[in-house]
Amino acid sequence: MNQRAQQLRYIICDFVAAALAWASLFAFRKIRLEGAASVNAETLLTDPKLWLGLAVIPTCWCLLYALMGSYSGVFRKARLKELQETAIATVLGTLVIFFVIMLDDQISKYEYYYVSFLFLLVVHFTLTYIPRLTLTTRTVNRIHRRTLGFPTLLIGSTERAYQTYLDLERQEVYSGERFAGYVSVGGAGRNAKLDGVMPYLGGIDSINDSLERYKVEEVIIALEETEGVSINEILRLLNRRDDLLIKITPNLRDIIYGSVKVDSIFHSPLITLNTRLMAEWQYSVKRAIDITVSILAMVLLSPVYLVTAIIVKCSSPGPVLYAQERIGLGGKPFKMHKFRSMYVDAEADGPALSKDNDPRITPFGRFMRKVRLDEIPQFYNVLRGTMSLVGPRPERQHFIDQIVERAPEYLLLQKVKPGITSWGQVKFGYAENVDEMVERMRYDLLYLENMSLATDIKILLYTVIIIVQGRGK
């Protein structure tokens, strides 16, 4: 599956539809509403407002669609949901065009505003939805014909897991699961029936490796109580990735209490977990804020960068910056950059956390930590996309291993990008030992439960207050 090519098809169709809708509205208003006798094809095509609109408006429409998440999950689109999303976006976009552009025009009758609005609404929706419906229908038909599918991992090896496989394979309308294999958990071991239909990939320890090796997009959990492993334990491993579609086989109690939601009356009943912490448009806005603020900060703080670099260099021997490997989104390592606040070879005896009156910290380094000055090179990490402005502080694998032994739920923090500042950083500051790391983790888990743009803004404001007051720990 070439997801980028499919995304490009949607973008091109949306761009062309928006351009045609704008051109149709422009011609409709000039010829039909204004009734100008002198208007002809030549005067329309030479009008600079037409071309300015064609250059700007379709791009703005595509940005709106991207913001709403229309170009994510392009192979999993449902036609009814496509209809709903297109209608909502059309109404929002048309309202913006109406108030920003159309209300500034001089027209002979006030009711022409409403006519223009309805004309653009209907034309734009029609021209946009028909190509989208065509693309989505083609994809759905490919899935139903089994020429398109999604790499799927089956967790479980008992009769329930095998029965789940049979239910999915025999369903009247194929839903796209292509099983890369199955893993056993607890003491269940292998299953001879499953061995006959898909590869055995190992035990619970092989889950993360299987996800990466087979580019798994969907996980189906089919466990029984006899397997001795809780679903929560499995979810702690899977939730490090928020792009996974996770489904669980329900029992009769789940069905009675209404936990089972299906997209099609022909599909097998499974509980689909929502692994996304925010709406798609909030993710887009969060990333846009990260990029904008990072660029502004790096430009406006360039004198601060220069002065800080000079002081660091003159105050103690060694490099101005240092890059240290930290663990980020999905458990992947990256290089985090900071101004050096410690003496060279501060960790000659191995990794160690800083503490109050730490002799390894330089006098100027102590000041930098108070006002978070040592963190400002991380705007480069944010710009690159390995970090965000707000998110759990990234740690080194050495300390993560110690934390996970005591609090396995720490791995849930790897569902989001690490940040320059965080709820835990604001409430707790730098941790001096693993005990404090575990305590700070609780605040970061609260961030996951309450993750939103509003929460990010609050954390950023409190961070600024701490910097101004010099209360950094």
Order of alpha helices (4+ residues) and beta strands (2+ residues): alpha-alpha-alpha-alpha-alpha-beta-alpha-beta-alpha-alpha-beta-alpha-beta-alpha-beta-alpha-alpha-beta-beta-alpha-alpha-beta-alpha-beta-alpha-alpha-alpha
